[in-house]
Amino acid sequence: MRICTLRSLCLATLLLLASSAFAQASAWVALRLTPEELKWAPFPNGVFRADIAGDERKPGMYAYRVRFPPGFRNQPHFHPDDRIVIVISGTIYVGFSEQFNEAAMKALPQGSTWTEPTSEPHYIWAKDGEVVIQVIGGNGPSSSTLVKP
């Protein structure tokens, strides 16, 4: 019996998500973007977002980047779909629970990744400075639901 490494498991997951997305989302086009070409849209809470591919409000795979200002906290919430998140720059603190708990958070520096399973409450903190993450989801439509305190 062959044991899969984390890298091969992630690759297999991404391939599965991609094949599902391409079957559902034929509106994709070939795309090549440098970081300077991303179009960042501001949100009232100080966060910026740059859509890369797909549309999380529709069926299929989607990807986008989020830029959090220093000190930004995202309270416990969950999503109706699985997600893979990659830290592009900075260090983000991530926790899994229905309550924000600094002691239970793990610091994830640039190059780190984490998963957000369907309906798993989680929270983040850009404690030490600006953070940019890339979110990849495969089962839109998606949304965010805050956990009630």
C-alpha positions as CSV (number, residue, x, y, z in Angstrom):
1,M,0.0,0.0,0.0
2,R,1.4,3.4,-1.0
3,I,1.3,6.2,1.5
4,C,0.5,9.6,-0.1
5,T,2.6,12.6,1.0
6,L,0.9,15.9,1.9
7,R,2.1,17.4,-1.3
8,S,0.6,14.6,-3.5
9,L,-2.6,14.7,-1.5
10,C,-2.9,18.5,-2.0
11,L,-2.2,18.1,-5.7
12,A,-4.8,15.4,-6.1
13,T,-7.3,17.5,-4.3
14,L,-6.6,20.5,-6.5
15,L,-6.9,18.3,-9.6
16,L,-10.2,17.0,-8.4
17,L,-11.5,20.5,-7.7
18,A,-10.3,21.7,-11.0
19,S,-11.8,18.9,-13.0
20,S,-15.1,19.5,-11.3
21,A,-14.9,23.2,-11.8
22,F,-14.1,23.0,-15.5
23,A,-17.0,20.6,-16.0
24,Q,-19.4,23.2,-14.4
25,A,-17.8,26.5,-15.2
26,S,-17.1,26.6,-19.0
27,A,-16.9,30.4,-18.9
28,W,-13.2,30.4,-17.8
29,V,-10.6,31.9,-20.0
30,A,-6.8,31.4,-20.2
31,L,-5.3,33.9,-17.8
32,R,-1.8,35.1,-16.8
33,L,-1.5,37.8,-14.1
34,T,1.4,39.3,-12.4
35,P,0.9,40.7,-8.9
36,E,0.9,44.2,-10.2
37,E,-2.0,43.4,-12.6
38,L,-4.4,42.3,-9.8
39,K,-7.3,44.7,-9.4
40,W,-7.9,45.2,-5.7
41,A,-11.4,46.3,-4.5
42,P,-11.7,48.0,-1.1
43,F,-14.2,47.0,1.5
44,P,-15.5,49.2,4.3
45,N,-13.6,47.2,7.0
46,G,-10.2,48.0,5.5
47,V,-9.8,44.7,3.6
48,F,-9.0,44.6,-0.1
49,R,-9.9,41.7,-2.4
50,A,-8.7,40.8,-5.9
51,D,-10.7,38.2,-7.9
52,I,-8.6,35.8,-9.9
53,A,-10.9,33.2,-11.4
54,G,-14.5,32.0,-11.2
55,D,-17.2,33.5,-9.1
56,E,-17.9,32.2,-5.6
57,R,-21.6,33.0,-6.0
58,K,-21.9,30.5,-8.8
59,P,-21.3,26.7,-9.1
60,G,-17.7,25.7,-9.7
61,M,-14.2,26.5,-8.6
62,Y,-13.1,30.1,-7.7
63,A,-10.0,31.8,-6.5
64,Y,-9.3,35.2,-5.1
65,R,-6.7,37.1,-2.9
66,V,-7.4,39.1,0.2
67,R,-5.2,41.7,1.7
68,F,-5.8,42.3,5.4
69,P,-4.5,45.5,7.1
70,P,-2.3,45.2,10.2
71,G,-4.3,44.2,13.3
72,F,-7.3,43.0,11.3
73,R,-9.4,40.3,13.1
74,N,-12.0,38.1,11.3
75,Q,-14.3,36.7,14.0
76,P,-15.4,33.0,14.0
77,H,-17.3,32.1,10.9
78,F,-17.7,29.2,8.4
79,H,-18.5,28.5,4.8
80,P,-20.8,26.0,3.0
81,D,-17.9,24.7,0.9
82,D,-14.3,23.4,1.3
83,R,-11.5,25.9,0.8
84,I,-7.7,25.8,0.6
85,V,-5.9,29.0,1.7
86,I,-2.2,30.0,1.0
87,V,-0.3,32.7,2.7
88,I,1.2,34.9,0.0
89,S,2.8,37.5,2.3
90,G,3.0,38.3,6.0
91,T,2.1,36.1,8.9
92,I,-1.5,35.3,9.8
93,Y,-2.7,33.7,12.9
94,V,-5.4,31.0,12.4
95,G,-7.7,29.2,14.9
96,F,-10.5,26.7,14.6
97,S,-13.4,27.1,17.1
98,E,-16.7,28.9,17.6
99,Q,-14.9,31.4,19.9
100,F,-12.0,33.7,19.2
101,N,-9.1,32.4,21.3
102,E,-5.6,33.9,20.9
103,A,-4.0,31.0,22.8
104,A,-5.3,28.5,20.4
105,M,-4.1,30.3,17.2
106,K,-1.2,29.2,15.1
107,A,1.1,31.6,13.4
108,L,1.3,30.8,9.6
109,P,4.1,32.7,7.8
110,Q,4.4,33.4,4.1
111,G,4.2,30.1,2.1
112,S,2.0,28.4,4.7
113,T,-1.3,26.8,3.9
114,W,-4.4,25.7,5.7
115,T,-7.8,24.2,4.9
116,E,-11.2,25.3,5.8
117,P,-13.5,22.2,5.7
118,T,-17.2,22.7,5.1
119,S,-19.0,24.3,8.0
120,E,-15.8,24.3,10.2
121,P,-15.8,27.5,12.3
122,H,-12.5,29.4,12.1
123,Y,-11.0,32.8,12.7
124,I,-7.9,34.8,11.7
125,W,-5.8,37.7,12.9
126,A,-3.2,39.8,11.0
127,K,-1.6,40.5,14.3
128,D,1.9,41.6,13.2
129,G,1.3,43.5,10.0
130,E,-0.3,43.4,6.5
131,V,-1.2,39.9,5.2
132,V,-2.1,38.7,1.8
133,I,-3.8,35.3,1.3
134,Q,-5.1,33.4,-1.7
135,V,-8.4,31.4,-1.3
136,I,-9.2,28.5,-3.6
137,G,-12.7,27.0,-3.3
138,G,-14.2,24.3,-5.4
139,N,-17.9,24.0,-4.7
140,G,-19.5,27.4,-5.1
141,P,-21.9,29.0,-4.6
142,S,-20.3,30.0,-1.3
143,S,-20.9,32.5,1.5
144,S,-19.6,33.3,5.0
145,T,-21.7,32.8,8.1
146,L,-20.7,34.5,11.4
147,V,-20.8,32.3,14.5
148,K,-23.2,33.9,17.0
149,P,-21.3,34.8,20.3
